Amino acid sequence: MHELDEVEFEVLNVLYFVEPFEKILEEVPYAPNIVADVLKTLIHKKLVVAMKWDDVVQDYKRSFIYDSDNMHAYSYLATKEGLMAHNGQ
């Protein structure tokens, strides 16, 4: 099980549903650069996935490649592992 720090816990708390970067910034009391770094860490730990809107299917699809310099271009969702880590604390 992954140990989460306070910022990771608060970010995961917002990601039970797909949320854009801007919405995450509204929900957690941290600077954008800190939130971006935490998201990158959570993605690396496979606790969060980056999502992109697909106009063809009219739904979000997992983006296996994301531009870490442009976090605003994506939405984010906690994985099953991320939800389990969040609920385990």
MODELLER restraints for C-alpha pairs under 7 A, 6 or more apart:
rsr = mdl.restraints
at = mdl.atoms
rsr.add(forms.Gaussian(group=physical.xy_distance, feature=features.Distance(at['CA:1:A'], at['CA:85:A']), mean=6.22, stdev=0.5))
rsr.add(forms.Gaussian(group=physical.xy_distance, feature=features.Distance(at['CA:2:A'], at['CA:85:A']), mean=5.76, stdev=0.5))
rsr.add(forms.Gaussian(group=physical.xy_distance, feature=features.Distance(at['CA:8:A'], at['CA:38:A']), mean=6.21, stdev=0.5))
rsr.add(forms.Gaussian(group=physical.xy_distance, feature=features.Distance(at['CA:9:A'], at['CA:86:A']), mean=6.20, stdev=0.5))
rsr.add(forms.Gaussian(group=physical.xy_distance, feature=features.Distance(at['CA:10:A'], at['CA:28:A']), mean=6.49, stdev=0.5))
rsr.add(forms.Gaussian(group=physical.xy_distance, feature=features.Distance(at['CA:11:A'], at['CA:24:A']), mean=6.97, stdev=0.5))
rsr.add(forms.Gaussian(group=physical.xy_distance, feature=features.Distance(at['CA:11:A'], at['CA:28:A']), mean=6.71, stdev=0.5))
rsr.add(forms.Gaussian(group=physical.xy_distance, feature=features.Distance(at['CA:12:A'], at['CA:78:A']), mean=6.34, stdev=0.5))
rsr.add(forms.Gaussian(group=physical.xy_distance, feature=features.Distance(at['CA:12:A'], at['CA:86:A']), mean=6.60, stdev=0.5))
rsr.add(forms.Gaussian(group=physical.xy_distance, feature=features.Distance(at['CA:14:A'], at['CA:24:A']), mean=6.52, stdev=0.5))
rsr.add(forms.Gaussian(group=physical.xy_distance, feature=features.Distance(at['CA:15:A'], at['CA:76:A']), mean=6.64, stdev=0.5))
rsr.add(forms.Gaussian(group=physical.xy_distance, feature=features.Distance(at['CA:15:A'], at['CA:77:A']), mean=4.96, stdev=0.5))
rsr.add(forms.Gaussian(group=physical.xy_distance, feature=features.Distance(at['CA:15:A'], at['CA:78:A']), mean=5.20, stdev=0.5))
rsr.add(forms.Gaussian(group=physical.xy_distance, feature=features.Distance(at['CA:16:A'], at['CA:77:A']), mean=6.41, stdev=0.5))
rsr.add(forms.Gaussian(group=physical.xy_distance, feature=features.Distance(at['CA:16:A'], at['CA:78:A']), mean=5.94, stdev=0.5))
rsr.add(forms.Gaussian(group=physical.xy_distance, feature=features.Distance(at['CA:17:A'], at['CA:77:A']), mean=5.89, stdev=0.5))
rsr.add(forms.Gaussian(group=physical.xy_distance, feature=features.Distance(at['CA:18:A'], at['CA:75:A']), mean=6.12, stdev=0.5))
rsr.add(forms.Gaussian(group=physical.xy_distance, feature=features.Distance(at['CA:18:A'], at['CA:76:A']), mean=5.34, stdev=0.5))
rsr.add(forms.Gaussian(group=physical.xy_distance, feature=features.Distance(at['CA:18:A'], at['CA:77:A']), mean=4.74, stdev=0.5))
rsr.add(forms.Gaussian(group=physical.xy_distance, feature=features.Distance(at['CA:19:A'], at['CA:75:A']), mean=5.11, stdev=0.5))
rsr.add(forms.Gaussian(group=physical.xy_distance, feature=features.Distance(at['CA:19:A'], at['CA:76:A']), mean=5.37, stdev=0.5))
rsr.add(forms.Gaussian(group=physical.xy_distance, feature=features.Distance(at['CA:19:A'], at['CA:77:A']), mean=6.69, stdev=0.5))
rsr.add(forms.Gaussian(group=physical.xy_distance, feature=features.Distance(at['CA:20:A'], at['CA:74:A']), mean=6.20, stdev=0.5))
rsr.add(forms.Gaussian(group=physical.xy_distance, feature=features.Distance(at['CA:20:A'], at['CA:75:A']), mean=3.92, stdev=0.5))
rsr.add(forms.Gaussian(group=physical.xy_distance, feature=features.Distance(at['CA:20:A'], at['CA:76:A']), mean=6.24, stdev=0.5))
rsr.add(forms.Gaussian(group=physical.xy_distance, feature=features.Distance(at['CA:21:A'], at['CA:71:A']), mean=6.71, stdev=0.5))
rsr.add(forms.Gaussian(group=physical.xy_distance, feature=features.Distance(at['CA:21:A'], at['CA:72:A']), mean=5.33, stdev=0.5))
rsr.add(forms.Gaussian(group=physical.xy_distance, feature=features.Distance(at['CA:21:A'], at['CA:74:A']), mean=6.73, stdev=0.5))
rsr.add(forms.Gaussian(group=physical.xy_distance, feature=features.Distance(at['CA:21:A'], at['CA:75:A']), mean=5.88, stdev=0.5))
rsr.add(forms.Gaussian(group=physical.xy_distance, feature=features.Distance(at['CA:22:A'], at['CA:72:A']), mean=6.95, stdev=0.5))
rsr.add(forms.Gaussian(group=physical.xy_distance, feature=features.Distance(at['CA:25:A'], at['CA:32:A']), mean=6.52, stdev=0.5))
rsr.add(forms.Gaussian(group=physical.xy_distance, feature=features.Distance(at['CA:36:A'], at['CA:71:A']), mean=6.65, stdev=0.5))
rsr.add(forms.Gaussian(group=physical.xy_distance, feature=features.Distance(at['CA:42:A'], at['CA:48:A']), mean=5.44, stdev=0.5))
rsr.add(forms.Gaussian(group=physical.xy_distance, feature=features.Distance(at['CA:43:A'], at['CA:49:A']), mean=5.70, stdev=0.5))
rsr.add(forms.Gaussian(group=physical.xy_distance, feature=features.Distance(at['CA:47:A'], at['CA:78:A']), mean=5.79, stdev=0.5))
rsr.add(forms.Gaussian(group=physical.xy_distance, feature=features.Distance(at['CA:47:A'], at['CA:79:A']), mean=5.22, stdev=0.5))
rsr.add(forms.Gaussian(group=physical.xy_distance, feature=features.Distance(at['CA:47:A'], at['CA:81:A']), mean=5.56, stdev=0.5))
rsr.add(forms.Gaussian(group=physical.xy_distance, feature=features.Distance(at['CA:47:A'], at['CA:82:A']), mean=3.91, stdev=0.5))
rsr.add(forms.Gaussian(group=physical.xy_distance, feature=features.Distance(at['CA:48:A'], at['CA:76:A']), mean=6.67, stdev=0.5))
rsr.add(forms.Gaussian(group=physical.xy_distance, feature=features.Distance(at['CA:48:A'], at['CA:77:A']), mean=5.52, stdev=0.5))
rsr.add(forms.Gaussian(group=physical.xy_distance, feature=features.Distance(at['CA:48:A'], at['CA:78:A']), mean=4.26, stdev=0.5))
rsr.add(forms.Gaussian(group=physical.xy_distance, feature=features.Distance(at['CA:48:A'], at['CA:79:A']), mean=5.23, stdev=0.5))
rsr.add(forms.Gaussian(group=physical.xy_distance, feature=features.Distance(at['CA:48:A'], at['CA:82:A']), mean=6.28, stdev=0.5))
rsr.add(forms.Gaussian(group=physical.xy_distance, feature=features.Distance(at['CA:49:A'], at['CA:62:A']), mean=6.73, stdev=0.5))
rsr.add(forms.Gaussian(group=physical.xy_distance, feature=features.Distance(at['CA:49:A'], at['CA:76:A']), mean=5.75, stdev=0.5))
rsr.add(forms.Gaussian(group=physical.xy_distance, feature=features.Distance(at['CA:49:A'], at['CA:77:A']), mean=5.50, stdev=0.5))
rsr.add(forms.Gaussian(group=physical.xy_distance, feature=features.Distance(at['CA:49:A'], at['CA:78:A']), mean=6.38, stdev=0.5))
rsr.add(forms.Gaussian(group=physical.xy_distance, feature=features.Distance(at['CA:49:A'], at['CA:79:A']), mean=6.60, stdev=0.5))
rsr.add(forms.Gaussian(group=physical.xy_distance, feature=features.Distance(at['CA:50:A'], at['CA:62:A']), mean=6.08, stdev=0.5))
rsr.add(forms.Gaussian(group=physical.xy_distance, feature=features.Distance(at['CA:50:A'], at['CA:63:A']), mean=5.47, stdev=0.5))
rsr.add(forms.Gaussian(group=physical.xy_distance, feature=features.Distance(at['CA:50:A'], at['CA:66:A']), mean=6.88, stdev=0.5))
rsr.add(forms.Gaussian(group=physical.xy_distance, feature=features.Distance(at['CA:50:A'], at['CA:74:A']), mean=6.11, stdev=0.5))
rsr.add(forms.Gaussian(group=physical.xy_distance, feature=features.Distance(at['CA:50:A'], at['CA:75:A']), mean=5.87, stdev=0.5))
rsr.add(forms.Gaussian(group=physical.xy_distance, feature=features.Distance(at['CA:50:A'], at['CA:76:A']), mean=4.73, stdev=0.5))
rsr.add(forms.Gaussian(group=physical.xy_distance, feature=features.Distance(at['CA:50:A'], at['CA:77:A']), mean=6.71, stdev=0.5))
rsr.add(forms.Gaussian(group=physical.xy_distance, feature=features.Distance(at['CA:51:A'], at['CA:60:A']), mean=5.95, stdev=0.5))
rsr.add(forms.Gaussian(group=physical.xy_distance, feature=features.Distance(at['CA:51:A'], at['CA:61:A']), mean=5.48, stdev=0.5))
rsr.add(forms.Gaussian(group=physical.xy_distance, feature=features.Distance(at['CA:51:A'], at['CA:62:A']), mean=4.50, stdev=0.5))
rsr.add(forms.Gaussian(group=physical.xy_distance, feature=features.Distance(at['CA:51:A'], at['CA:63:A']), mean=5.04, stdev=0.5))
rsr.add(forms.Gaussian(group=physical.xy_distance, feature=features.Distance(at['CA:51:A'], at['CA:74:A']), mean=5.72, stdev=0.5))
rsr.add(forms.Gaussian(group=physical.xy_distance, feature=features.Distance(at['CA:51:A'], at['CA:75:A']), mean=5.00, stdev=0.5))
rsr.add(forms.Gaussian(group=physical.xy_distance, feature=features.Distance(at['CA:51:A'], at['CA:76:A']), mean=5.55, stdev=0.5))
rsr.add(forms.Gaussian(group=physical.xy_distance, feature=features.Distance(at['CA:52:A'], at['CA:60:A']), mean=5.41, stdev=0.5))
rsr.add(forms.Gaussian(group=physical.xy_distance, feature=features.Distance(at['CA:52:A'], at['CA:61:A']), mean=5.52, stdev=0.5))
rsr.add(forms.Gaussian(group=physical.xy_distance, feature=features.Distance(at['CA:52:A'], at['CA:62:A']), mean=6.42, stdev=0.5))
rsr.add(forms.Gaussian(group=physical.xy_distance, feature=features.Distance(at['CA:52:A'], at['CA:63:A']), mean=5.97, stdev=0.5))
rsr.add(forms.Gaussian(group=physical.xy_distance, feature=features.Distance(at['CA:52:A'], at['CA:74:A']), mean=5.62, stdev=0.5))
rsr.add(forms.Gaussian(group=physical.xy_distance, feature=features.Distance(at['CA:52:A'], at['CA:75:A']), mean=6.34, stdev=0.5))
rsr.add(forms.Gaussian(group=physical.xy_distance, feature=features.Distance(at['CA:53:A'], at['CA:59:A']), mean=5.81, stdev=0.5))
rsr.add(forms.Gaussian(group=physical.xy_distance, feature=features.Distance(at['CA:53:A'], at['CA:60:A']), mean=4.36, stdev=0.5))
rsr.add(forms.Gaussian(group=physical.xy_distance, feature=features.Distance(at['CA:53:A'], at['CA:61:A']), mean=6.26, stdev=0.5))
rsr.add(forms.Gaussian(group=physical.xy_distance, feature=features.Distance(at['CA:54:A'], at['CA:60:A']), mean=5.78, stdev=0.5))
rsr.add(forms.Gaussian(group=physical.xy_distance, feature=features.Distance(at['CA:54:A'], at['CA:61:A']), mean=6.41, stdev=0.5))
